[in-house]
Amino acid sequence: MKSAYDIIIRPIITEQSMEDLDIKKYVFEVARDAGKIEIKNAVEEIFGVKVIKVTTCHVRGKEKRLGAQPKGRTASWKKAVVKLSQDSKNIEIFEGMA
């Protein structure tokens, strides 16, 4: 069984993800084999918040070239958007970023 810290890899901090902080939506990179229920339980355990919805998507790696070398690919990964309940507290990692 994986721990919560094996499921949640890192927060995604971009302009688009920062726009949804006021409606309590947070974006994380998660383990590729993690399900929505596992992600929900991991976020609730790590941050002590109440999750009401989790949406996930697979992000495919992009083709890249390095000079004259043949094409390669960046790694594929999984993204999770987590929506918190209105009475839940904010996640401290994202404080001061927006």
N, C-alpha and C positions, 0 to 999 in steps of 0.2 A: 504494500500500500504506500502510495506517495504521500509525502508531507505537503502541507499547504505552500511551503516555500519552493517545492519542486514544481508545483502547478503554475503559480504566478511567477513569471520570469522577470519582468520589468514593466514600469509604467511607460506609456507612449505619450510624450510631451511634444505636441505640434500645435500649430495655430488652430487647426480644425478641431482638435480634441479639447483645446482650452475654451472654445466658444460654448461648449455644452456643460461647463462646470456649474453655471447658475441653475441648471435644471437637474443637477446631481447625476450627470453621466460621466463615467470615467473609463479610460481606455487602457488596456493592459496587453502585453505580449504574454501568451500562455503556452503551456506544453501542447504539442501537436496532438497528443492522444487524450487530452483532457476533455471531459464532457461538460455540459452546462451546469449540471448539479454539482460536480466536483469544483468547478470554478466558483460557483455561488458559495459553497461551504468554505473554500479557501479564503475568499475575500472577507467573509464574515468573521472567520477565525483570526486572520492577520490584523485587520483594521477595526474590528469591533463595531461593525455597522450592520444595517438591515438591507439586504438586497431584494428587490422585487422583480427584476428582469435581467436576463443575460442574453446577448446576441453574439454569435461568433461568426468568423469568416476566415478562410484560408487565404493568405497572401502569397501569390506565386513569386518566385525569384525572377529577377530581371536578367536578360542577357547583357553581359559586359565584355568589353575588349580592353586589353592592355597593350597598346602599341601594335606591333606586327603579330602578336601572339594570336592563336585561334580563340574563338569565343568561349567564354565561360559563363557561369550563372551564379548569381548571389543566392543565398540560402532561402528556402521557402519557410514561412512561419505562420502561426495562428494568432489572430487578434480577437479579443473579447471586449465588448462594450457592456459595462455594468451600470445599471440604473438603480439608484438608492431610493428608499422611501423618503417622504418629505420630512418626517420627524427624526430621521437619522442624522448623525453628525457628519461633517465633511471629512474627507481623507486628508491627513496632514501633508502628505508628499506633494500634493498639488497646490497647497496654500502658498500665496505669494508669486505664483508663476503667471497668473493671468493679469 
